[in-house]
Amino acid sequence: MHVIGITGGVGAGKSTILNFLESLPDVRVEEADRIGHLVMEPGTECFQKIREYFGENVIGGDGQIDRPALSQIVFADKKELEWLNHVIHPAVKEWFRREIRSEQEKGSLRLFVIEAALLIEDQYQELCEEFWYVYTDPQLRRERLKASRGYSDEKIDSVFRNQQTDAQFRMYCQEVIDNSGSPEQTVKQVRELLEKKGLYEGKGDSYR
């Protein structure tokens, strides 16, 4: 089983690539954001730590963590955000470690894909054979974020400043996919990468 980490800036359109990979046989795609929610469910160690640290104000009436309330606290105080990240990120990484080990034991997958914004910062090279960087023209990313999320230019500038630069992504990633064109052009690049690595035959979405 081959493990690939996919990363890129906000608005890069990574979902186009993830959706294509997920449509292929013997491929499992997991996104770190979803797992971040999973490890904060009631009954988990993360849930208990968050409850003890922030108090009942971040617990909703349904017994779940009130994410808007928690976000309001941590994004107003960098130290609080750092504390939360130090709790959540290791738990997410450990979840991936367990799932990869489980899939390796089963031996039924050809490809395990991890999508995470912080692959580089959180040192996911410990789990992945390689990183793929999804590049998109910055102006196009800006337009997408305005259209899909209603972000202002000021908000986008702030988001861009807090992420890895294009040069940093390219330094740490072994492959680059340019997602500045059509979805068909992007998928074609992914197919070619899989073929190059001997994972994809290119005939009816089948594997070798």
Residue pairs with C-beta under 8 A, 6 or more apart in sequence:
1 100
1 103
1 104
1 107
1 109
1 110
1 111
1 112
2 110
2 111
2 112
2 129
2 197
2 199
3 100
3 111
3 112
3 113
3 114
3 127
3 128
3 129
4 111
4 112
4 113
4 114
4 128
4 129
4 130
4 131
4 132
5 113
5 114
5 115
5 116
5 119
5 124
5 125
5 127
5 128
5 130
5 131
5 132
6 14
6 17
6 18
6 113
6 114
6 115
6 116
6 119
6 131
6 132
6 134
7 14
7 115
7 116
7 117
7 118
7 119
7 120
7 131
7 132
7 133
7 134
7 169
7 173
8 14
8 133
8 134
8 135
8 136
8 169
8 179
9 136
9 141
9 160
9 163
9 164
9 169
10 117
10 141
10 145
10 159
10 160
10 163
11 136
11 140
11 141
11 142
11 144
11 145
11 148
11 156
12 134
12 135
12 136
12 141
12 179
13 134
13 136
13 144
13 179
13 186
14 115
14 134
14 179
16 179
16 183
16 186
16 187
17 132
17 134
17 177
17 179
17 186
17 187
17 190
18 29
18 31
18 113
18 115
20 187
20 190
21 27
21 29
21 111
21 113
21 190
22 29
22 113
23 205
24 111
24 200
24 205
24 207
25 110
25 205
25 206
25 207
26 108
26 109
26 110
26 111
26 207
27 109
27 110
27 111
27 112
27 113
28 103
28 109
28 111
28 112
28 113
29 113
29 115
30 96
30 99
30 112
30 113
30 114
30 115
31 115
31 116
32 92
32 96
32 114
32 115
32 116
32 117
32 118
33 116
33 117
35 92
35 95
35 96
36 88
36 92
38 95
39 46
39 88
39 91
39 92
39 95
40 46
40 47
40 50
40 65
40 88
41 47
41 64
42 63
42 64
44 91
45 91
46 87
46 88
46 91
47 65
49 87
50 58
50 65
50 70
50 84
50 87
51 58
51 59
51 65
53 83
54 70
54 73
57 66
57 69
58 65
58 66
58 69
58 70
58 73
59 65
59 66
60 66
60 69
70 84
73 80
74 80
74 81
74 84
75 81
89 118
89 122
92 116
93 122
93 124
93 127
96 114
96 124
96 127
97 127
99 112
100 112
100 127
103 109
103 112
110 199
110 207
111 199
114 124
114 127
114 128
116 122
116 124
117 163
119 128
119 131
120 131
120 164
120 168
120 169
120 172
120 173
121 164
124 131
125 131
130 173
130 174
130 175
131 172
131 173
131 174
131 175
132 173
132 174
132 175
132 176
132 177
132 193
133 169
133 170
133 172
133 173
133 175
133 176
133 177
134 177
134 179
135 166
135 169
135 170
135 176
135 177
135 178
135 179
135 180
136 144
136 178
136 179
136 180
137 180
138 160
140 180
142 153
142 156
145 151
145 156
145 159
146 152
146 156
151 159
170 176
175 193
177 186
177 189
177 190
177 193
178 186
178 189
179 186
191 200
191 202
194 200
195 201
195 202
198 208
199 207
199 208
200 206
200 207
200 208
201 207
201 208
